[in-house]
Amino acid sequence: MARWDTAQAFIDVTLGGAYDMDGYPRTQKYQCWDYGDYFWVNQVGRALITKPGGYGSVRDCWIVSRTVNAGNDFILITDKKQLAVGDWCIFNGDDGHIGIVREIIKPGEQIILQGENQGSIRVNAIQRSLSDFLGAFRYKGWQKAAQPVVKKKTDTEIAKEVIKGLWGNGEERKQRLTKAGYNYNTIQGIVNQMLAPNNSKKSNETIAREVIKGLWGNGEERKQRLTKAGYNYNTVQGIVNQMLR
């Protein structure tokens, strides 16, 4: 039986995995319920129940069977403003939905939900509204575990997460990266390098040094020349500013 000492450990290990706990229905092998059941079975030692004695919808995990599913292992969360990373959320709808909170975007309104989302056969992470939130299960074992020192991810690791869409876009991405202690221009520069079609192109750091030497002109001329050459002006200028501090 697998055991995860923290919510983050489970979240990191299972992202991208594919879980089929019941083999049903055959035409849609991977369901959001399977991901939740995988945790219940392997961490708690019992199944995640929809309806006792028969198949129900995912929302029945809360509406019908929340007391049984919680047992002595989980705290029931009814106030969506109190959600935390690691809580298992149940949502309403025709069949309902389940996933684990990866990140809180706006308390009570928006989260990053990890699960078998949007028909994906593999566990992914998406931004999701809490408008149809029914309730959540909070695993007690993670509350008791000693909190380890959080190791900050490298800029390259964060850049890969940005490409996966885990940090949003535009101003939202900038605010979230800054709030988390990362330099937005540095991260965006790495992202641009990773996505560049021609990897033989000079690095942003090399171009920034050339800018300082005056090889790319000034003002609008510099901006136009960098853009035409396939570089992000704001990224290069941000590195220039850092180098000149």
Phi and psi restraints in degrees (value plus and minus 20) as a CYANA .aco file:
   2 ALA   PHI     -92.1   -52.1
   2 ALA   PSI     126.4   166.4
   3 ARG   PHI    -155.0  -115.0
   3 ARG   PSI     114.4   154.4
   4 TRP   PHI    -139.6   -99.6
   4 TRP   PSI     104.8   144.8
   5 ASP   PHI     -93.5   -53.5
   5 ASP   PSI     -46.8    -6.8
   6 THR   PHI    -156.4  -116.4
   6 THR   PSI     141.1   181.1
   7 ALA   PHI     -81.1   -41.1
   7 ALA   PSI     -61.6   -21.6
   8 GLN   PHI     -83.8   -43.8
   8 GLN   PSI     -55.9   -15.9
   9 ALA   PHI     -82.3   -42.3
   9 ALA   PSI     -65.7   -25.7
  10 PHE   PHI     -83.7   -43.7
  10 PHE   PSI     -66.0   -26.0
  11 ILE   PHI     -79.5   -39.5
  11 ILE   PSI     -65.9   -25.9
  12 ASP   PHI     -87.6   -47.6
  12 ASP   PSI     -61.4   -21.4
  13 VAL   PHI     -90.4   -50.4
  13 VAL   PSI     -55.2   -15.2
  14 THR   PHI    -114.1   -74.1
  14 THR   PSI     -30.7     9.3
  15 LEU   PHI     -80.7   -40.7
  15 LEU   PSI     106.9   146.9
  16 GLY   PHI      71.2   111.2
  16 GLY   PSI     -28.0    12.0
  17 GLY   PHI     -99.0   -59.0
  17 GLY   PSI     146.6   186.6
  18 ALA   PHI    -148.2  -108.2
  18 ALA   PSI     107.6   147.6
  19 TYR   PHI    -148.9  -108.9
  19 TYR   PSI     107.0   147.0
  20 ASP   PHI    -150.4  -110.4
  20 ASP   PSI      85.7   125.7
  21 MET   PHI    -113.2   -73.2
  21 MET   PSI     -40.6    -0.6
  22 ASP   PHI    -146.3  -106.3
  22 ASP   PSI     -31.8     8.2
  23 GLY   PHI      46.0    86.0
  23 GLY   PSI       3.9    43.9
  24 TYR   PHI    -157.2  -117.2
  24 TYR   PSI     122.1   162.1
  25 PRO   PHI     -97.8   -57.8
  25 PRO   PSI     136.9   176.9
  26 ARG   PHI     -83.4   -43.4
  26 ARG   PSI     -50.2   -10.2
  27 THR   PHI     -98.5   -58.5
  27 THR   PSI     -34.5     5.5
  28 GLN   PHI    -158.9  -118.9
  28 GLN   PSI      59.6    99.6
  29 LYS   PHI     -85.4   -45.4
  29 LYS   PSI     -58.5   -18.5
  30 TYR   PHI    -125.4   -85.4
  30 TYR   PSI     101.5   141.5
  31 GLN   PHI    -144.2  -104.2
  31 GLN   PSI     138.5   178.5
  32 CYS   PHI     -80.5   -40.5
  32 CYS   PSI     -51.6   -11.6
  33 TRP   PHI     -80.3   -40.3
  33 TRP   PSI     -55.6   -15.6
  34 ASP   PHI     -79.1   -39.1
  34 ASP   PSI     -58.5   -18.5
  35 TYR   PHI     -85.4   -45.4
  35 TYR   PSI     -64.2   -24.2
  36 GLY   PHI     -84.7   -44.7
  36 GLY   PSI     -63.0   -23.0
  37 ASP   PHI     -84.9   -44.9
  37 ASP   PSI     -55.2   -15.2
  38 TYR   PHI     -77.7   -37.7
  38 TYR   PSI     -61.4   -21.4
  39 PHE   PHI     -89.3   -49.3
  39 PHE   PSI     -68.3   -28.3
  40 TRP   PHI     -77.1   -37.1
  40 TRP   PSI     -66.0   -26.0
  41 VAL   PHI     -86.8   -46.8
  41 VAL   PSI     -65.8   -25.8
  42 ASN   PHI    -105.2   -65.2
  42 ASN   PSI     -45.9    -5.9
  43 GLN   PHI    -119.5   -79.5
  43 GLN   PSI     -56.4   -16.4
  44 VAL   PHI    -124.0   -84.0
  44 VAL   PSI     -49.3    -9.3
  45 GLY   PHI      74.2   114.2
  45 GLY   PSI      -1.7    38.3
  46 ARG   PHI    -172.5  -132.5
  46 ARG   PSI     145.9   185.9
  47 ALA   PHI    -101.7   -61.7
  47 ALA   PSI     137.7   177.7
  48 LEU   PHI    -108.0   -68.0
  48 LEU   PSI      98.0   138.0
  49 ILE   PHI    -116.2   -76.2
  49 ILE   PSI     117.9   157.9
  50 THR   PHI    -112.4   -72.4
  50 THR   PSI     -95.2   -55.2
  51 LYS   PHI    -142.5  -102.5
  51 LYS   PSI     111.1   151.1
  52 PRO   PHI     -77.4   -37.4
  52 PRO   PSI     109.9   149.9
  53 GLY   PHI      61.3   101.3
  53 GLY   PSI     -13.9    26.1
  54 GLY   PHI    -195.6  -155.6
  54 GLY   PSI     152.8   192.8
  55 TYR   PHI     -97.8   -57.8
  55 TYR   PSI     114.5   154.5
  56 GLY   PHI    -149.7  -109.7
  56 GLY   PSI    -194.6  -154.6
  57 SER   PHI    -108.1   -68.1
  57 SER   PSI     146.6   186.6
  58 VAL   PHI     -82.9   -42.9
  58 VAL   PSI     -56.1   -16.1
  59 ARG   PHI     -82.9   -42.9
  59 ARG   PSI     -42.7    -2.7
  60 ASP   PHI     -88.2   -48.2
  60 ASP   PSI     -37.4     2.6
  61 CYS   PHI     -77.6   -37.6
  61 CYS   PSI     -48.7    -8.7
  62 TRP   PHI    -122.8   -82.8
  62 TRP   PSI     -71.5   -31.5
  63 ILE   PHI     -82.2   -42.2
  63 ILE   PSI     -62.0   -22.0
  64 VAL   PHI    -120.1   -80.1
  64 VAL   PSI     -62.6   -22.6
  65 SER   PHI    -140.9  -100.9
  65 SER   PSI       2.3    42.3
  66 ARG   PHI     -82.9   -42.9
  66 ARG   PSI     -56.6   -16.6
  67 THR   PHI     -86.3   -46.3
  67 THR   PSI     -63.2   -23.2
  68 VAL   PHI     -85.8   -45.8
  68 VAL   PSI     -63.8   -23.8
  69 ASN   PHI     -86.2   -46.2
  69 ASN   PSI     -54.1   -14.1
  70 ALA   PHI     -93.1   -53.1
  70 ALA   PSI     -67.0   -27.0
  71 GLY   PHI      31.2    71.2
  71 GLY   PSI    -156.7  -116.7
  72 ASN   PHI    -120.7   -80.7
  72 ASN   PSI     -12.4    27.6
  73 ASP   PHI    -122.3   -82.3
  73 ASP   PSI     -36.2     3.8
  74 PHE   PHI    -151.3  -111.3
  74 PHE   PSI     132.5   172.5
  75 ILE   PHI    -120.1   -80.1
  75 ILE   PSI     117.2   157.2
  76 LEU   PHI    -106.9   -66.9
  76 LEU   PSI     106.5   146.5
  77 ILE   PHI    -129.4   -89.4
  77 ILE   PSI     101.1   141.1
  78 THR   PHI    -129.9   -89.9
  78 THR   PSI     -38.6     1.4
  79 ASP   PHI    -115.9   -75.9
  79 ASP   PSI      90.0   130.0
  80 LYS   PHI     -85.7   -45.7
  80 LYS   PSI     -37.4     2.6
  81 LYS   PHI     -93.2   -53.2
  81 LYS   PSI     -34.9     5.1
  82 GLN   PHI    -117.4   -77.4
  82 GLN   PSI     -14.9    25.1
  83 LEU   PHI     -81.4   -41.4
  83 LEU   PSI     128.8   168.8
  84 ALA   PHI    -157.8  -117.8
  84 ALA   PSI     143.8   183.8
  85 VAL   PHI     -77.7   -37.7
  85 VAL   PSI     111.4   151.4
  86 GLY   PHI      81.2   121.2
  86 GLY   PSI     -30.2     9.8
  87 ASP   PHI     -95.5   -55.5
  87 ASP   PSI     118.8   158.8
  88 TRP   PHI    -112.1   -72.1
  88 TRP   PSI      93.6   133.6
  89 CYS   PHI    -115.7   -75.7
  89 CYS   PSI     119.2   159.2
  90 ILE   PHI    -132.0   -92.0
  90 ILE   PSI     113.5   153.5
  91 PHE   PHI    -137.6   -97.6
  91 PHE   PSI     136.6   176.6
  92 ASN   PHI    -102.9   -62.9
  92 ASN   PSI    -192.1  -152.1
  93 GLY   PHI     103.2   143.2
  93 GLY   PSI    -196.9  -156.9
  94 ASP   PHI     -75.8   -35.8
  94 ASP   PSI     -70.3   -30.3
  95 ASP   PHI    -133.2   -93.2
  95 ASP   PSI     -31.9     8.1
  96 GLY   PHI      62.5   102.5
  96 GLY   PSI     158.6   198.6
  97 HIS   PHI    -176.0  -136.0
  97 HIS   PSI     134.0   174.0
  98 ILE   PHI    -159.9  -119.9
  98 ILE   PSI     125.1   165.1
  99 GLY   PHI    -188.2  -148.2
  99 GLY   PSI     151.1   191.1
 100 ILE   PHI    -126.4   -86.4
 100 ILE   PSI     120.2   160.2
 101 VAL   PHI     -90.7   -50.7
 101 VAL   PSI      99.6   139.6
 102 ARG   PHI    -113.5   -73.5
 102 ARG   PSI     -54.5   -14.5
 103 GLU   PHI    -179.6  -139.6
 103 GLU   PSI     126.3   166.3
 104 ILE   PHI    -115.4   -75.4
 104 ILE   PSI     100.6   140.6
 105 ILE   PHI    -109.4   -69.4
 105 ILE   PSI     -74.7   -34.7
 106 LYS   PHI    -159.9  -119.9
 106 LYS   PSI      92.0   132.0
 107 PRO   PHI     -69.7   -29.7
 107 PRO   PSI     108.0   148.0
 108 GLY   PHI      61.7   101.7
 108 GLY   PSI     -23.7    16.3
 109 GLU   PHI    -150.8  -110.8
 109 GLU   PSI     -69.5   -29.5
 110 GLN   PHI    -156.2  -116.2
 110 GLN   PSI     118.0   158.0
 111 ILE   PHI    -157.0  -117.0
 111 ILE   PSI     146.1   186.1
 112 ILE   PHI    -115.9   -75.9
 112 ILE   PSI      96.6   136.6
 113 LEU   PHI    -123.8   -83.8
 113 LEU   PSI     107.4   147.4
 114 GLN   PHI    -122.5   -82.5
 114 GLN   PSI     111.2   151.2
 115 GLY   PHI     153.3   193.3
 115 GLY   PSI    -190.9  -150.9
 116 GLU   PHI    -107.6   -67.6
 116 GLU   PSI      60.9   100.9
 117 ASN   PHI    -113.2   -73.2
 117 ASN   PSI     128.9   168.9
 118 GLN   PHI      33.2    73.2
 118 GLN   PSI      20.6    60.6
 119 GLY   PHI      56.6    96.6
 119 GLY   PSI     -13.2    26.8
 120 SER   PHI     -89.6   -49.6
 120 SER   PSI     121.0   161.0
 121 ILE   PHI    -105.5   -65.5
 121 ILE   PSI     -24.6    15.4
 122 ARG   PHI    -144.9  -104.9
 122 ARG   PSI     132.4   172.4
 123 VAL   PHI     -86.7   -46.7
 123 VAL   PSI     105.6   145.6
 124 ASN   PHI    -150.5  -110.5
 124 ASN   PSI    -197.8  -157.8
 125 ALA   PHI    -150.7  -110.7
 125 ALA   PSI     108.4   148.4
 126 ILE   PHI    -153.5  -113.5
 126 ILE   PSI     137.3   177.3
 127 GLN   PHI    -101.6   -61.6
 127 GLN   PSI     112.8   152.8
 128 ARG   PHI    -159.0  -119.0
 128 ARG   PSI     120.7   160.7
 129 SER   PHI     -95.3   -55.3
 129 SER   PSI     132.3   172.3
 130 LEU   PHI    -121.0   -81.0
 130 LEU   PSI      -2.2    37.8
 131 SER   PHI     -82.7   -42.7
 131 SER   PSI     -49.3    -9.3
 132 ASP   PHI    -131.0   -91.0
 132 ASP   PSI       6.3    46.3
 133 PHE   PHI     -85.1   -45.1
 133 PHE   PSI     110.9   150.9
 134 LEU   PHI    -120.2   -80.2
 134 LEU   PSI     -65.5   -25.5
 135 GLY   PHI     155.5   195.5
 135 GLY   PSI     156.5   196.5
 136 ALA   PHI    -166.1  -126.1
 136 ALA   PSI     133.5   173.5
 137 PHE   PHI    -126.7   -86.7
 137 PHE   PSI     107.2   147.2
 138 ARG   PHI    -131.4   -91.4
 138 ARG   PSI      96.9   136.9
 139 TYR   PHI     -90.4   -50.4
 139 TYR   PSI     102.2   142.2
 140 LYS   PHI     -87.5   -47.5
 140 LYS   PSI     -51.1   -11.1
 141 GLY   PHI     -79.8   -39.8
 141 GLY   PSI     -53.1   -13.1
 142 TRP   PHI     -96.0   -56.0
 142 TRP   PSI     -44.5    -4.5
 143 GLN   PHI     -92.2   -52.2
 143 GLN   PSI     -51.8   -11.8
 144 LYS   PHI     -99.9   -59.9
 144 LYS   PSI     -44.3    -4.3
 145 ALA   PHI     -87.3   -47.3
 145 ALA   PSI     121.4   161.4
 146 ALA   PHI     -85.5   -45.5
 146 ALA   PSI     116.4   156.4
 147 GLN   PHI     -99.5   -59.5
 147 GLN   PSI      98.2   138.2
 148 PRO   PHI     -94.7   -54.7
 148 PRO   PSI     143.7   183.7
 149 VAL   PHI     -88.9   -48.9
 149 VAL   PSI     106.0   146.0
 150 VAL   PHI     -97.7   -57.7
 150 VAL   PSI     101.0   141.0
 151 LYS   PHI    -106.3   -66.3
 151 LYS   PSI     101.5   141.5
 152 LYS   PHI     -87.8   -47.8
 152 LYS   PSI     114.5   154.5
 153 LYS   PHI     -91.9   -51.9
 153 LYS   PSI     133.6   173.6
 154 THR   PHI     -92.2   -52.2
 154 THR   PSI     141.6   181.6
 155 ASP   PHI     -79.9   -39.9
 155 ASP   PSI     -56.1   -16.1
 156 THR   PHI     -86.7   -46.7
 156 THR   PSI     -61.1   -21.1
 157 GLU   PHI     -82.2   -42.2
 157 GLU   PSI     -62.8   -22.8
 158 ILE   PHI     -85.4   -45.4
 158 ILE   PSI     -60.1   -20.1
 159 ALA   PHI     -79.8   -39.8
 159 ALA   PSI     -60.3   -20.3
 160 LYS   PHI     -84.2   -44.2
 160 LYS   PSI     -57.5   -17.5
 161 GLU   PHI     -87.8   -47.8
 161 GLU   PSI     -56.5   -16.5
 162 VAL   PHI     -79.7   -39.7
 162 VAL   PSI     -64.3   -24.3
 163 ILE   PHI     -83.2   -43.2
 163 ILE   PSI     -52.8   -12.8
 164 LYS   PHI     -95.6   -55.6
 164 LYS   PSI     -28.8    11.2
 165 GLY   PHI      69.6   109.6
 165 GLY   PSI      -5.6    34.4
 166 LEU   PHI    -102.2   -62.2
 166 LEU   PSI     -27.3    12.7
 167 TRP   PHI    -137.5   -97.5
 167 TRP   PSI      -5.1    34.9
 168 GLY   PHI      54.9    94.9
 168 GLY   PSI    -182.2  -142.2
 169 ASN   PHI    -156.2  -116.2
 169 ASN   PSI     143.1   183.1
 170 GLY   PHI      34.7    74.7
 170 GLY   PSI    -154.5  -114.5
 171 GLU   PHI     -84.6   -44.6
 171 GLU   PSI     -53.5   -13.5
 172 GLU   PHI     -81.1   -41.1
 172 GLU   PSI     -65.3   -25.3
 173 ARG   PHI     -81.2   -41.2
 173 ARG   PSI     -64.6   -24.6
 174 LYS   PHI     -80.1   -40.1
 174 LYS   PSI     -65.2   -25.2
 175 GLN   PHI     -85.8   -45.8
 175 GLN   PSI     -63.2   -23.2
 176 ARG   PHI     -88.3   -48.3
 176 ARG   PSI     -60.7   -20.7
 177 LEU   PHI     -85.1   -45.1
 177 LEU   PSI     -62.9   -22.9
 178 THR   PHI     -84.1   -44.1
 178 THR   PSI     -63.8   -23.8
 179 LYS   PHI     -82.6   -42.6
 179 LYS   PSI     -53.2   -13.2
 180 ALA   PHI    -102.2   -62.2
 180 ALA   PSI     -20.8    19.2
 181 GLY   PHI      73.7   113.7
 181 GLY   PSI      -3.9    36.1
 182 TYR   PHI    -126.3   -86.3
 182 TYR   PSI     133.1   173.1
 183 ASN   PHI    -106.0   -66.0
 183 ASN   PSI      95.5   135.5
 184 TYR   PHI     -78.5   -38.5
 184 TYR   PSI     -66.6   -26.6
 185 ASN   PHI     -83.6   -43.6
 185 ASN   PSI     -57.7   -17.7
 186 THR   PHI     -85.0   -45.0
 186 THR   PSI     -67.6   -27.6
 187 ILE   PHI     -82.2   -42.2
 187 ILE   PSI     -65.5   -25.5
 188 GLN   PHI     -84.4   -44.4
 188 GLN   PSI     -54.1   -14.1
 189 GLY   PHI     -83.4   -43.4
 189 GLY   PSI     -61.1   -21.1
 190 ILE   PHI     -86.5   -46.5
 190 ILE   PSI     -60.7   -20.7
 191 VAL   PHI     -78.7   -38.7
 191 VAL   PSI     -66.9   -26.9
 192 ASN   PHI     -82.1   -42.1
 192 ASN   PSI     -58.1   -18.1
 193 GLN   PHI     -85.7   -45.7
 193 GLN   PSI     -61.1   -21.1
 194 MET   PHI     -85.3   -45.3
 194 MET   PSI     -53.1   -13.1
 195 LEU   PHI    -112.8   -72.8
 195 LEU   PSI     -25.8    14.2
 196 ALA   PHI     -84.8   -44.8
 196 ALA   PSI     112.1   152.1
 197 PRO   PHI     -87.6   -47.6
 197 PRO   PSI     -46.0    -6.0
 198 ASN   PHI    -134.8   -94.8
 198 ASN   PSI      79.4   119.4
 199 ASN   PHI     -94.2   -54.2
 199 ASN   PSI     -27.8    12.2
 200 SER   PHI    -102.3   -62.3
 200 SER   PSI     -27.2    12.8
 201 LYS   PHI     -83.0   -43.0
 201 LYS   PSI     127.9   167.9
 202 LYS   PHI     -79.7   -39.7
 202 LYS   PSI     128.8   168.8
 203 SER   PHI     -90.7   -50.7
 203 SER   PSI     140.1   180.1
 204 ASN   PHI     -81.5   -41.5
 204 ASN   PSI     -55.0   -15.0
 205 GLU   PHI     -84.8   -44.8
 205 GLU   PSI     -60.1   -20.1
 206 THR   PHI     -84.2   -44.2
 206 THR   PSI     -63.7   -23.7
 207 ILE   PHI     -84.5   -44.5
 207 ILE   PSI     -58.3   -18.3
 208 ALA   PHI     -81.2   -41.2
 208 ALA   PSI     -60.6   -20.6
 209 ARG   PHI     -84.9   -44.9
 209 ARG   PSI     -56.2   -16.2
 210 GLU   PHI     -87.7   -47.7
 210 GLU   PSI     -56.8   -16.8
 211 VAL   PHI     -81.4   -41.4
 211 VAL   PSI     -64.5   -24.5
 212 ILE   PHI     -81.7   -41.7
 212 ILE   PSI     -53.2   -13.2
 213 LYS   PHI     -96.5   -56.5
 213 LYS   PSI     -26.8    13.2
 214 GLY   PHI      67.7   107.7
 214 GLY   PSI      -5.7    34.3
 215 LEU   PHI     -99.4   -59.4
 215 LEU   PSI     -30.0    10.0
 216 TRP   PHI    -137.1   -97.1
 216 TRP   PSI      -4.7    35.3
 217 GLY   PHI      55.4    95.4
 217 GLY   PSI    -182.4  -142.4
 218 ASN   PHI    -156.2  -116.2
 218 ASN   PSI     143.5   183.5
 219 GLY   PHI      33.6    73.6
 219 GLY   PSI    -152.7  -112.7
 220 GLU   PHI     -85.9   -45.9
 220 GLU   PSI     -54.1   -14.1
 221 GLU   PHI     -80.6   -40.6
 221 GLU   PSI     -65.6   -25.6
 222 ARG   PHI     -80.2   -40.2
 222 ARG   PSI     -66.0   -26.0
 223 LYS   PHI     -79.2   -39.2
 223 LYS   PSI     -65.5   -25.5
 224 GLN   PHI     -85.9   -45.9
 224 GLN   PSI     -62.1   -22.1
 225 ARG   PHI     -87.8   -47.8
 225 ARG   PSI     -61.0   -21.0
 226 LEU   PHI     -85.2   -45.2
 226 LEU   PSI     -63.2   -23.2
 227 THR   PHI     -83.7   -43.7
 227 THR   PSI     -63.6   -23.6
 228 LYS   PHI     -83.7   -43.7
 228 LYS   PSI     -51.8   -11.8
 229 ALA   PHI    -102.6   -62.6
 229 ALA   PSI     -21.1    18.9
 230 GLY   PHI      73.7   113.7
 230 GLY   PSI      -3.9    36.1
 231 TYR   PHI    -125.8   -85.8
 231 TYR   PSI     131.8   171.8
 232 ASN   PHI    -106.2   -66.2
 232 ASN   PSI      94.8   134.8
 233 TYR   PHI     -77.0   -37.0
 233 TYR   PSI     -66.2   -26.2
 234 ASN   PHI     -82.9   -42.9
 234 ASN   PSI     -58.2   -18.2
 235 THR   PHI     -84.6   -44.6
 235 THR   PSI     -69.2   -29.2
 236 VAL   PHI     -83.0   -43.0
 236 VAL   PSI     -63.8   -23.8
 237 GLN   PHI     -84.1   -44.1
 237 GLN   PSI     -55.5   -15.5
 238 GLY   PHI     -83.4   -43.4
 238 GLY   PSI     -59.8   -19.8
 239 ILE   PHI     -88.8   -48.8
 239 ILE   PSI     -59.0   -19.0
 240 VAL   PHI     -78.1   -38.1
 240 VAL   PSI     -67.5   -27.5
 241 ASN   PHI     -80.0   -40.0
 241 ASN   PSI     -59.9   -19.9
 242 GLN   PHI     -85.0   -45.0
 242 GLN   PSI     -61.0   -21.0
 243 MET   PHI     -87.2   -47.2
 243 MET   PSI     -48.7    -8.7
 244 LEU   PHI    -110.7   -70.7
 244 LEU   PSI     -20.8    19.2
